[in-house]
Amino acid sequence: MSSSPIPEYEAILQQRLPAAFMAELRAPVIEPLAYAPWQTADVSVDVLPCDRVHPVISGNKWYKLKFNLVAAWQQDCNTLASFGGAWSNHLHALAYCANRLGMNSIGYVRGDELDADANPMLRDAQAWGMELRFLTREQYRNKQVALDATTWLIPEGGDNEWGVLGCTTLLTPEQAAAYDVVVLPWGTGCTCIGVWRAVTHVTRLWGVSVLKGDWPARQFADYRHAHPQPDSRPAEILTTYHCGGYGRTTAELLSFIRKFGDNTGLSLDPVYSGKALFALDERIRKQALPAGSRVLFIHTGGLQGVRGFQSLTG
Ligand SMILES: *Cc1c(COP(=O)(O)O)cnc(C)c1O
């Protein structure tokens, strides 16, 4: 087995990220999450607030991007390009990073009926210098784009090997070992897979899929088959909490998010973190966890995109 490239990548980031940018990054600190129904069930839940890693870059998007920056530099690429929907936290984060690091950025956006004024996420991206290229749904599906050698192309959602590697740095195996279960949302699965690679056999991983269908479970099984780990490493992709599909919500989900926020002060977005915590809440209520269980919830961010949900932001 080859040794991990992570120390070298982290060292390159230390050298190349401008000090002013480094100063904006915060290492998230785990804290307890007190919610009466969980206390009644005698399940203790802590939160790893990755949403606070940076004031602008949405939580897990930083972890997915950081080693992609290193890869781009190593390939002498000064332009970053990627794909996303109109409300993509990933494109938003990419545009911000490129701007702050003096790089160019190109965002391929799904929907040729849109323009840069379509919403505040795209307006931000354009203001940070991202060149927005709007694709028809057909073009977006094919993702065939012509790029020159100085452009580093990152897949939709930052889901590549560098993205996964970055997500392995979300928490240490020692941190994870204090918990019976680690819970986080599954979109492309990049973040979950990175976390799965970081935890050890004593911790069970629950990835809550925000997409309709049970294929994320198969996608994970395939990944697991192709990347065997040295220990058993239990994991489960929960595929019944998507609330109708990506970006869809139910009244029950929205009311849970509101109630949870009122009770704990923790804001959740309805696309990702809200569904993950909703799943955890239901499982605790249905007594899927024995009394005394310790759970870590990873808050992956997403609060920029909440601007798309007026009913939550008032
Ligand atoms: C993008 C995003 C996710 C999904 O992460 P994947 O790595 O694609 O699974 C989860 N939570 C938030 C808040 C996100 O913005």
The ligand as a MOL file (V3000), in Angstrom:
LIG
                    3D

  0  0  0     0  0            999 V3000
M  V30 BEGIN CTAB
M  V30 COUNTS 15 15 0 0 0
M  V30 BEGIN ATOM
M  V30 1 C -22.9640 19.3120 -1.1300 0
M  V30 2 C -23.4890 19.0490 0.2050 0
M  V30 3 C -23.6110 17.7490 0.7300 0
M  V30 4 C -23.3710 16.5270 -0.0950 0
M  V30 5 O -22.0550 16.0940 -0.0630 0
M  V30 6 P -21.6090 14.9090 -0.9900 0
M  V30 7 O -20.1560 14.8560 -0.7970 0
M  V30 8 O -21.9730 15.3000 -2.4000 0
M  V30 9 O -22.3300 13.6950 -0.5890 0
M  V30 10 C -24.0330 17.6010 2.0240 0
M  V30 11 N -24.3430 18.6710 2.7790 0
M  V30 12 C -24.2520 19.9150 2.3110 0
M  V30 13 C -24.6460 21.0120 3.1870 0
M  V30 14 C -23.8290 20.1570 1.0160 0
M  V30 15 O -23.7750 21.4130 0.5660 0
M  V30 END ATOM
M  V30 BEGIN BOND
M  V30 1 1 1 2
M  V30 2 1 2 3
M  V30 3 2 2 14
M  V30 4 1 3 4
M  V30 5 2 3 10
M  V30 6 1 4 5
M  V30 7 1 5 6
M  V30 8 2 6 7
M  V30 9 1 6 8
M  V30 10 1 6 9
M  V30 11 1 10 11
M  V30 12 2 11 12
M  V30 13 1 12 13
M  V30 14 1 12 14
M  V30 15 1 14 15
M  V30 END BOND
M  V30 END CTAB
M  END
